[in-house]
Amino acid sequence: MASTTALFLFCLSSSFLAIASSDKSPPMNLTIVNNCPFTIWPAIQPNSGQAILQNGGFSLETLAFRSFVVPSHDWTGRIWARTGCSIDSKGKFECITGDCGDHVECGSRGGASPATLAQIQLYHSDDQKDLTSYGISLVDGFNIPVSLTPHQGRGHCPVVGCNIDLLATCPKSLQLKTIPGRGKEVVMGCRSGCGAFGTDELCCRNMYNSPKTCRASSYSNFFKTACPSAFTFAHDTPATAVDDCVSPRELKLIFCN
């Protein structure tokens, strides 16, 4: 009888362990898709001291994608696409938008504006409630359309993005055109007011660096009208900001959706 009871307790304990194990959130995949009719060079910059993913950048041909597992620990970073990239006569790699220096792999380096940013935060907790926060930022301007789509998450998990090509309607004072000597000028990026004029007020610096003094401008309103779910200035708080998508299996970032 004792051995039967011990066997029963062992099986019961094993069942509980199996249930506990099955409740643990599986690792999330981050998939980056290029739907643009040209090659892009995605770049990934982690916050200081955090893991560098995919060496910080890579080339992605049109209609191609790359999928990888994100860290199992907390992680925060930003992703953008570099466009108009080439190697010059001296062998230097450079991009017209989003450039991170003479590197295909950016490591932990940031990118030059203007660039449409996808911002991602991953929070892991002991109670198996892993939260994914994500959003699109036009605070540093715009270069190509971007969207973020979660799959199989729980809670508040909307699709967010800026899917409109703003280069066609970008005000002339904000336009970034191709570098002279590369043929006919083409608008490659749309700078923010801060990027174009650099004033403390537009950049929300010094006395303007607070929610009370950092305000929307006519330049940020251009972006907000086109893409209301995006962050458009430093202290912007979009109504659709996402901070509680629970345990999505995949977060898909699509350029030129």
C-alpha positions in Angstrom: 0.0 0.0 0.0 2.8 2.4 0.9 4.5 1.8 -2.5 1.2 2.4 -4.3 0.7 5.7 -2.4 4.2 6.8 -3.3 3.7 6.0 -6.9 0.4 7.9 -6.9 2.1 11.0 -5.3 5.0 10.8 -7.8 2.6 10.7 -10.8 0.6 13.6 -9.3 3.7 15.6 -8.7 4.9 14.9 -12.3 1.5 16.0 -13.6 1.8 19.3 -11.7 5.3 19.8 -13.1 4.1 19.2 -16.6 1.2 21.7 -16.2 3.6 24.3 -14.8 6.0 23.7 -17.6 3.3 24.0 -20.2 2.1 27.4 -18.7 5.5 28.9 -19.3 5.4 31.3 -22.3 7.3 30.0 -25.3 10.1 32.3 -26.7 8.9 35.0 -29.0 10.1 35.3 -32.6 10.8 38.7 -34.1 10.3 38.6 -37.9 11.5 41.5 -40.1 9.9 41.6 -43.6 11.0 43.7 -46.6 8.0 44.4 -48.8 9.7 47.4 -50.4 10.6 47.1 -54.2 14.3 47.6 -53.3 16.9 46.2 -50.9 17.0 47.7 -47.4 19.5 47.3 -44.6 17.6 46.8 -41.2 19.5 48.1 -38.2 18.8 47.0 -34.6 20.1 49.2 -31.7 19.7 47.9 -28.1 19.6 50.2 -25.1 22.9 50.6 -23.3 24.2 47.4 -21.8 21.7 45.1 -23.5 22.2 42.3 -25.9 23.0 43.1 -29.5 20.7 41.2 -31.9 21.8 39.9 -35.3 25.0 41.8 -34.9 23.0 45.0 -35.1 22.2 45.0 -38.8 22.1 43.1 -42.1 21.0 43.4 -45.7 17.5 42.3 -46.7 16.5 42.0 -50.3 13.0 42.9 -51.6 10.3 40.4 -50.6 12.7 38.6 -48.2 12.4 38.2 -44.4 14.5 37.3 -41.4 13.1 35.7 -38.3 14.9 35.1 -35.0 14.2 34.4 -31.3 14.4 37.4 -29.0 16.2 37.3 -25.6 14.6 35.4 -22.8 15.5 38.4 -20.5 14.3 42.0 -20.5 15.3 43.8 -23.6 14.6 47.3 -25.0 15.7 48.7 -28.4 14.8 50.2 -31.7 14.8 49.0 -35.3 14.9 51.0 -38.5 15.7 50.5 -42.2 18.7 52.1 -43.9 18.0 53.0 -47.5 20.0 54.2 -50.5 23.1 52.2 -49.3 26.1 51.6 -51.5 29.9 51.1 -51.4 31.9 54.1 -52.7 35.1 54.1 -54.8 37.1 53.9 -51.6 35.3 50.8 -50.4 33.3 52.7 -47.8 29.7 51.5 -47.0 27.3 54.4 -46.5 23.5 55.0 -46.6 21.5 58.0 -47.4 19.0 57.4 -44.6 19.5 55.7 -41.2 23.3 55.4 -41.7 25.2 54.0 -38.6 28.7 54.7 -40.0 30.9 52.6 -42.3 29.2 49.3 -41.2 26.7 46.9 -42.5 26.5 45.5 -39.0 25.8 48.4 -36.7 26.6 46.7 -33.4 25.2 49.0 -30.7 25.5 52.2 -32.9 22.6 54.5 -33.5 21.4 55.7 -36.9 21.3 59.1 -38.5 17.9 60.8 -39.0 15.6 60.8 -40.7 14.4 57.3 -40.1 11.1 55.7 -39.2 11.7 53.8 -35.9 10.1 50.7 -34.5 10.5 50.7 -30.7 10.2 47.5 -28.7 10.3 46.6 -25.0 10.2 43.1 -23.6 9.5 42.4 -20.0 9.8 38.9 -18.4 8.3 38.1 -15.0 8.3 35.1 -12.7 4.5 34.8 -12.9 4.7 33.9 -16.6 3.1 37.2 -17.6 5.6 38.4 -20.2 4.7 41.8 -21.6 5.6 43.2 -25.0 5.4 47.0 -25.5 5.8 48.3 -29.1 5.2 51.4 -31.1 6.3 53.5 -34.2 8.1 56.7 -33.7 8.5 59.6 -36.2 10.3 61.8 -33.7 13.4 61.3 -35.8 11.6 61.8 -39.1 10.5 59.3 -41.8 12.2 57.3 -44.5 9.9 54.3 -45.3 6.5 53.0 -44.1 6.6 50.5 -41.2 4.1 48.4 -39.3 4.2 46.1 -36.2 1.9 43.1 -36.0 1.7 40.8 -33.0 0.5 37.2 -33.4 -1.1 35.0 -30.7 -0.8 37.5 -27.9 -3.3 38.2 -25.1 -4.7 41.5 -23.9 -4.2 44.7 -25.8 -2.3 43.8 -29.0 -3.3 46.0 -31.9 -1.5 46.4 -35.2 0.4 49.8 -35.2 2.2 51.5 -37.9 2.8 54.3 -40.4 1.9 52.7 -43.7 1.7 55.9 -45.8 4.6 57.0 -48.0 5.1 60.5 -46.6 8.0 61.2 -49.0 5.5 62.3 -51.7 3.8 64.9 -49.4 6.8 65.9 -47.2 7.1 69.7 -46.9 10.0 71.1 -48.9 11.6 72.5 -45.7 11.8 69.0 -44.3 12.9 67.1 -47.4 16.2 65.1 -47.5 17.2 64.6 -51.1 19.9 62.4 -52.6 23.5 63.6 -52.3 24.5 65.7 -55.4 26.4 63.7 -57.9 24.1 60.6 -57.8 22.0 61.6 -60.7 18.5 63.2 -60.5 17.6 64.4 -57.0 15.0 62.2 -55.3 13.4 62.8 -51.9 14.8 60.0 -49.7 13.7 61.1 -46.2 11.4 63.5 -44.4 13.1 65.2 -41.5 11.4 66.2 -38.2 11.3 69.8 -37.2 14.1 69.2 -34.8 16.2 67.5 -37.5 15.6 70.3 -40.0 16.0 73.4 -37.7 17.6 72.1 -34.5 16.0 74.7 -32.1 15.5 73.9 -28.4 11.7 74.3 -28.8 11.4 71.8 -31.7 13.9 69.4 -30.1 12.3 69.6 -26.7 15.7 70.5 -25.1 16.6 72.6 -22.0 13.6 74.7 -20.8 11.4 72.8 -23.3 12.3 69.3 -21.9 9.1 68.5 -20.0 5.5 67.4 -20.8 4.3 71.0 -20.0 6.8 72.8 -22.3 7.4 70.3 -25.0 4.5 70.8 -27.4 3.4 69.7 -30.9 4.4 71.9 -33.8 3.2 72.3 -37.3 6.0 69.9 -38.3 5.0 67.2 -35.9 1.3 67.7 -36.8 2.2 66.9 -40.4 3.3 63.4 -39.2 0.5 63.0 -36.7 -2.2 63.8 -39.3 -0.9 61.0 -41.5 0.0 58.5 -38.8 -2.0 59.2 -35.6 -0.8 56.1 -33.8 2.9 57.1 -34.1 5.0 59.2 -31.6 5.7 62.5 -33.4 7.6 64.6 -30.8 9.5 63.8 -27.6 6.7 64.0 -25.1 3.9 62.7 -27.4 1.5 60.2 -25.9 -0.5 58.5 -28.6 -3.9 57.1 -27.5 -3.0 53.8 -29.1 0.4 53.3 -27.3 0.8 49.6 -26.5 2.3 48.5 -23.2 0.4 45.3 -22.2 0.4 42.7 -25.0 0.9 39.5 -23.1 3.2 36.7 -24.5 2.8 37.1 -28.2 4.4 34.2 -30.1 5.6 36.5 -32.9 6.1 40.2 -33.5 6.2 41.0 -37.2 7.9 44.2 -38.4 7.0 44.9 -42.0 8.7 47.6 -44.1 6.5 49.0 -46.9 3.5 47.1 -45.8 
